[in-house]
Amino acid sequence: MQTQTPPSASGVEVPPFDDGLARAAPETRGVAPAAIQAFLDDAARLGVELNSFMIWRGGAVIAEGSWWPYGPARRHMMHSATKSFLSAGVGLALSEGRFALEDRVVSFFPDELPTAVSANLARMTVEDLLTQTSGHAQGASGSIWRGIATSWIAEFFKIPVVYAPGSTFKYTSANSFMLSAILSRTTGQTAHGPSSIDSRKKRGRCQAAMRQRPLETSSSPKGRWYARSDLRSCQHV
């Protein structure tokens, strides 16, 4: 089951894109095509702008589609899906003994700390970053941080830690960036380097491009780019 993408803006036929993934009819995997169509109809009715979609079940792609100008080979910024790969990289580093969940965040960056370190900031741990319970009262988006030309680590330490770390959930890309910075500081590599999830790929088309930020730390909260099939392939890692 596929939706059709126009050949191209110029009308030139686009060669088929081979992503190496198996295909099957939805019915052969216990999924009614009408249910998939209902999902697409609901998205259109609600005004949800889909660039592309892919449904995988039972070892095969059972439905997929793209809306022009997007296509199966076009790479997208994955935004917060990137956090999944960053967390996997952190897990690998933990298993290698690079650092521990209970390690204090301030301990990794003594050269970046503000003059006055609050008690809450001093207590913040790696686990607090992973669980989005750093104690921040407000989230920080990549759209704001991308305009900062100085150290993002120093900027992180300027954010007030209003709540006791571990006590209050607040989703923020700042926490994920600091995890990327900790990976860089403890491994000597960026989050997509040898100690990251990308270095452990054994199969599939798991391809990534990471944008670099001040101090050569990867902007892991939002910085990964994939074609839609790459995201599926990376789940095999």
Phi, psi and omega per residue, in radians:
M1 nan 2.098 -3.099
Q2 -2.393 2.585 2.903
T3 -1.667 2.712 -3.028
Q4 -1.656 2.428 3.053
T5 -1.905 2.286 3.091
P6 -0.935 2.574 -3.079
P7 -0.893 -0.885 3.070
S8 -3.097 2.991 3.130
A9 -1.091 -0.503 -3.105
S10 -1.585 -0.088 -3.122
G11 1.484 0.056 -3.141
V12 -1.397 2.338 -3.117
E13 -1.111 2.299 -3.137
V14 -1.627 2.263 -3.137
P15 -1.055 2.597 3.107
P16 -1.026 2.559 -3.133
F17 -1.818 2.113 -3.119
D18 -1.783 1.929 3.141
D19 -1.764 -0.009 3.075
G20 1.379 0.101 -3.131
L21 -1.638 2.502 3.112
A22 -1.242 2.626 3.077
R23 -2.108 2.635 3.093
A24 -2.696 2.728 3.071
A25 -1.237 2.492 -3.128
P26 -0.938 -0.701 -3.097
E27 -1.047 -0.534 -3.114
T28 -1.293 -0.190 3.119
R29 -2.035 0.321 3.053
G30 1.333 0.399 -3.133
V31 -2.074 2.277 3.130
A32 -1.389 2.210 3.078
P33 -0.948 -0.572 -3.140
A34 -1.096 -0.567 3.119
A35 -1.185 -0.690 3.104
I36 -1.164 -0.741 3.112
Q37 -1.108 -0.642 3.103
A38 -1.106 -0.678 3.080
F39 -1.059 -0.796 -3.139
L40 -1.150 -0.681 3.116
D41 -1.121 -0.714 3.119
D42 -1.116 -0.727 3.124
A43 -1.062 -0.750 3.125
A44 -1.157 -0.718 -3.116
R45 -1.132 -0.642 -3.110
L46 -1.487 -0.069 3.137
G47 1.352 0.397 3.097
V48 -1.373 2.096 -3.095
E49 -1.546 1.815 3.097
L50 -1.568 2.326 2.993
N51 -1.442 -0.792 3.096
S52 -2.857 2.921 3.072
F53 -2.624 2.731 3.079
M54 -2.598 2.283 3.104
I55 -2.002 2.178 -3.118
W56 -2.000 2.274 3.104
R57 -2.703 2.375 3.064
G58 1.083 0.623 3.075
G59 1.434 0.277 -3.131
A60 -2.712 2.746 2.998
V61 -1.371 2.182 -3.112
I62 -1.918 -0.186 3.079
A63 -2.831 2.542 -3.135
E64 -2.860 2.804 3.094
G65 -3.104 2.853 3.121
S66 -2.458 2.676 3.070
W67 -2.009 2.236 -3.110
W68 -0.957 2.406 0.216
P69 -1.592 0.200 -3.115
Y70 -1.433 2.675 3.116
G71 -2.622 3.031 -3.064
P72 -1.086 -0.454 -3.104
A73 -1.609 -0.170 -3.068
R74 -1.367 2.293 -3.125
R75 -1.555 2.400 -3.116
H76 -2.010 2.666 2.891
M77 -1.233 2.244 -3.047
M78 -1.524 -0.060 3.115
H79 0.880 -2.264 -2.970
S80 -1.311 -0.134 2.985
A81 -1.074 -0.420 3.104
T82 -1.035 -0.517 -3.119
K83 -1.059 -0.507 3.120
S84 -1.115 -0.736 -3.134
F85 -1.259 -0.637 3.083
L86 -1.087 -0.768 -3.140
S87 -1.084 -0.651 3.088
A88 -1.130 -0.697 3.087
G89 -1.104 -0.682 3.080
V90 -1.109 -0.720 3.110
G91 -1.047 -0.709 3.096
L92 -1.119 -0.753 3.140
A93 -1.122 -0.666 3.085
L94 -1.096 -0.726 -3.130
S95 -1.180 -0.431 3.112
E96 -1.528 -0.041 3.140
G97 1.348 0.353 -3.138
R98 -1.161 -0.632 3.068
F99 -2.832 3.126 -3.075
A100 -2.222 2.775 -3.137
L101 -1.034 -0.607 -3.074
E102 -1.489 -0.020 3.120
D103 -1.111 2.440 3.137
R104 -1.351 2.381 -3.111
V105 -1.046 -0.692 -3.098
V106 -1.130 -0.386 -3.076
S107 -1.211 -0.358 -3.101
F108 -1.465 -0.355 -2.981
F109 -2.331 1.030 -3.125
P110 -1.076 -0.425 -3.122
D111 -1.458 -0.097 -3.082
E112 -1.989 -0.002 -3.028
L113 -1.277 2.586 3.045
P114 -1.220 2.926 3.139
T115 -1.032 -0.744 3.122
A116 -1.955 2.116 3.111
V117 -1.817 2.058 -3.112
S118 -1.210 2.829 3.139
A119 -1.100 -0.675 3.131
N120 -1.169 -0.750 3.103
L121 -1.079 -0.709 -3.134
A122 -1.105 -0.502 -3.101
R123 -1.517 -0.234 -3.061
M124 -1.084 2.296 -3.095
T125 -2.015 2.988 3.049
V126 -1.017 -0.728 3.127
E127 -1.061 -0.637 3.108
D128 -1.110 -0.663 3.088
L129 -1.140 -0.783 -3.112
L130 -1.116 -0.626 -3.082
T131 -1.630 0.112 3.140
Q132 0.984 0.712 3.081
T133 -2.197 0.802 -3.078
S134 -1.242 -0.262 -3.104
G135 1.745 0.017 3.104
H136 -1.271 2.527 3.111
A137 -1.593 -0.382 -3.128
Q138 -2.249 2.560 3.090
G139 -1.425 2.761 3.090
A140 -2.157 2.146 -3.108
S141 -1.683 2.745 3.118
G142 -1.106 -0.492 -3.123
S143 -1.100 -0.510 3.093
I144 -1.426 -0.770 -3.054
W145 -1.232 -0.476 -3.107
R146 -1.089 -0.379 3.140
G147 -1.529 -0.009 -3.122
I148 -1.555 2.110 -3.081
A149 -1.612 -0.243 -3.136
T150 -1.610 -2.947 -3.075
S151 -1.148 2.153 3.075
W152 -1.218 -0.467 3.117
I153 -1.136 -0.831 3.108
A154 -1.081 -0.654 3.113
E155 -1.133 -0.667 3.103
F156 -1.039 -0.765 -3.096
F157 -1.220 -0.209 3.079
K158 -1.451 -0.272 -3.106
I159 -1.256 2.216 -3.138
P160 -1.074 2.325 3.068
V161 -1.700 1.555 -2.977
V162 -1.269 -0.689 -3.066
Y163 -1.875 2.771 3.068
A164 -1.098 2.225 3.129
P165 -0.951 2.406 -3.127
G166 1.590 -0.108 -3.038
S167 -1.766 -0.481 -2.990
T168 -2.367 2.230 3.126
F169 -1.409 2.272 3.001
K170 -2.587 1.962 -3.090
Y171 -1.270 2.184 3.135
T172 -2.683 2.419 3.107
S173 -1.204 -0.331 3.124
A174 -1.051 -0.689 3.130
N175 -1.085 -0.743 -3.120
S176 -1.195 -0.638 3.079
F177 -1.074 -0.701 3.140
M178 -1.162 -0.574 3.040
L179 -1.100 -0.723 3.078
S180 -1.078 -0.719 3.134
A181 -1.142 -0.654 3.106
I182 -1.148 -0.722 3.055
L183 -1.014 -0.778 -3.132
S184 -1.124 -0.723 -3.088
R185 -1.213 -0.624 -3.042
T186 -1.581 -0.357 -3.114
T187 -1.930 -0.282 -3.070
G188 1.360 0.142 -3.128
Q189 -2.206 2.776 3.006
T190 -1.313 2.995 -3.025
A191 -1.104 -0.271 3.100
H192 -1.879 0.304 -3.134
G193 -1.557 -2.849 -3.019
P194 -0.983 -0.498 -3.109
S195 -1.602 0.074 -3.080
S196 -1.668 3.076 3.136
I197 -1.050 -0.551 -3.101
D198 -1.103 -0.559 -3.094
S199 -1.297 -0.243 -3.079
R200 -1.700 0.057 -3.101
K201 -1.165 2.345 -3.141
K202 -2.027 -0.258 -3.103
R203 -2.748 3.007 3.100
G204 1.371 3.142 -3.098
R205 -1.814 0.854 -3.083
C206 -1.303 1.632 -3.099
Q207 -1.984 2.531 -3.135
A208 -2.583 2.625 2.976
A209 -2.252 2.157 -3.114
M210 -1.911 2.285 3.060
R211 -1.323 2.507 -3.141
Q212 -1.709 2.553 -3.130
R213 -2.202 3.075 -3.121
P214 -0.845 2.486 -3.099
L215 1.215 0.332 3.077
E216 1.023 0.588 3.063
T217 -1.775 2.347 -3.083
S218 -1.217 2.480 3.120
S219 -1.455 1.156 -2.974
S220 -1.099 -0.430 3.111
P221 -1.029 -0.576 -3.037
K222 -2.437 0.070 -2.849
G223 -1.541 0.062 -3.042
R224 -1.658 2.484 -3.123
W225 -2.131 2.292 3.132
Y226 -2.471 2.685 2.790
A227 -1.359 2.795 -3.020
R228 -1.082 -0.621 3.141
S229 -1.267 -0.449 3.085
D230 -1.081 -0.679 -3.123
L231 -1.088 -0.689 3.072
R232 -1.177 -0.768 -3.105
S233 -1.066 -0.634 -3.104
C234 -1.220 -0.288 3.081
Q235 -1.236 -0.252 3.100
H236 -1.399 -0.246 -3.027
V237 -1.119 nan nan
